[in-house]
Amino acid sequence: MSVLLSTRELALHVGGLDILTDVSLELHAGETLGLIGPNGAGKTTLFNLISGLATPSSGQVFLEGKDLRSLGPIERAKQGMVRSFQTSRIFPELTLLQNLALAVRIKKDCAYHWWGRKAARAASQKATEELLEHSALAGRGHVLARSLSYGEQRILDLLIALAQQPRVLLLDEPTAGLSESESREVMALVHAMRGQCAVLLISHDIDIVFQECDRIAVLSSGTLLICDTPDAVRQHKGARQAYLGELALETA
């Protein structure tokens, strides 16, 4: 498979502290890559460096071989790199359809022309309705986003990300705080994207990571211990000691 996203010796040092040290990863087209590690391992920091929200002390980020150092988060998003956060980023006073329509029209570079051409409005409405139709929020397009439960807002947040038709999707703990059924709905959406975009997934849910990911990268204290298949990670002594534990690995 071709390499879509890669980091080369990515590092972040703050006041003498090594937050990340020489992290080199490759994310292949159509792949789901899990990123796990204990709290403070540097997972979200790595996401921030990849998405342009933070500047590395050294190293590079590439999208299809293009060096992204000169691009900020907005420019990287326009290149097809979409990320979610641990808290939902939605417009609570807008309806579900309006939230999704904004994402669709941003992708089409017409977000600031809400009352633009009739054909453009019709196209964005059709795309948003189709997205909602295949989710747990089907039939609720005209409901205000603020009326949704926490879990439903997380699902909407993911739908907003998918509406932008990402080439690379960075998901930071998408199922945190969700019920089992809500987690299944979120991961069903992610699974449906398999082959359409590459996914880099942070999660503390070992079952989800081992079931959904083609490969798994393990971070510990800002250092990449291993990036390999789930079976290889199960057998890696450093991964066991750093995070997973013998029991978690045996039952994953």
C-alpha angles and dihedrals in degrees: 000000000000120000110249102172128019140170123206119205091324112189139173123193121182121186094332094316119119104223093169127007123201098318112185117182137162125207114195127214110274093008129131109214120188121214114200139163142126122294109289094024091124101255099134090039088057089051090051091052093047094047094045098247089119133031119234122231087225141346134059143259120216132193110197088338095310115128108234099194093111094049126088125209095276093051091047090051089053088054088060102267108133125176139186127211134221088256123051118261105205138135102249096193093053126078122252091256092050091050091052095041090058090054092048093049092047087057089051092046093241102100093121095054100070092158094042129127118339092233092055092050091049092050094050091046092051092049093049094046091052091050093051093044092065096048139073088261094064114142094020100090095126095050116110112250092230090065093062123102119249091261093048090051089054089052090050090049090056092046089054089054092048091047088067090063094231124206089199121026119196111197118190110197095321093177099043111133094006129128119247092260092048090049090052090052093050093048091046088059091048091047090051088059092059109127093012097076140358116257129206107193129194112195140151089203102101093190092057093046095050094043100045107031127086090201135008129216118202120206124192124177090344094307126113108235100180141343110194145108120315090254092053091048090051089058097044110110094203092054090051093051096043102046126330105060126211095274095048092050094046093052099037 
